[in-house]
Amino acid sequence: MATISSISVTCAACGTASEQRRATGIDTVGFPDLDLRPPEMRRSTMHTWLQECPSCGFVAPDISKSDDIERAAMHGPEWNALLAGRGGADALSNRFERRAFLERAGAKDGLAAFRMLCAAWDADDRKDVAGAKAYRAKAVPLFEAALDGPPSPQLAVDWTMQLVDVLRRLRRWDEADTLNDRLFDEDRMTIRAVAAFNARMIQEGDDARFGMGIALEEAGA
Ligand SMILES: [Zn+2]
């Protein structure tokens, strides 16, 4: 069973101490979504995935650590605009977007893309359709940059699956279909089953969220 506890952490960017939540004892049961969003219970712990300094707005998995690039990026109009958006109904999405901004500053495109996708997941949970669409649109160039890396074979598969799903959810059918073709080259049957399912959904113009279980079920996997 998941337990949410609190720990005191000192921000490496500004020196302010704050209470941060963390989740322990998480079991996950079932399949992730097609964009690899994890199943429960991890799915419901997104508010613990990143810590956020209440003073300066620094965001990281562990705010007691920061590097020069991150601290240098926490200035300027783009950062200030993101910072001005904290505290609203979309606070969790905004937290993920701020982390994406800092990771992009450090040329960590794959991580930045993932954080932006997390922002979209939170928007999905809040039924904020326009917000989810905007975050997914912002994730596209980050995933593309990450895939240009080039990444390790495993990351390449993960990011390709995530980007295909992002493009399909954005109804960018041609781009989704072209990218999805790469997944058919994979040795693993589960990946090819997802590719076949994606191809059918793209052809049918279906932009809904799906779990990976249904794709495997259809393939008899
Ligand atoms: Zn701080």
Residues whose N, C-alpha, C, O or C-beta is under 5 A from the ligand:
A	BS01	ZN	C11 A13 C14 G15 T16 C53 S55 C56 G57 F58
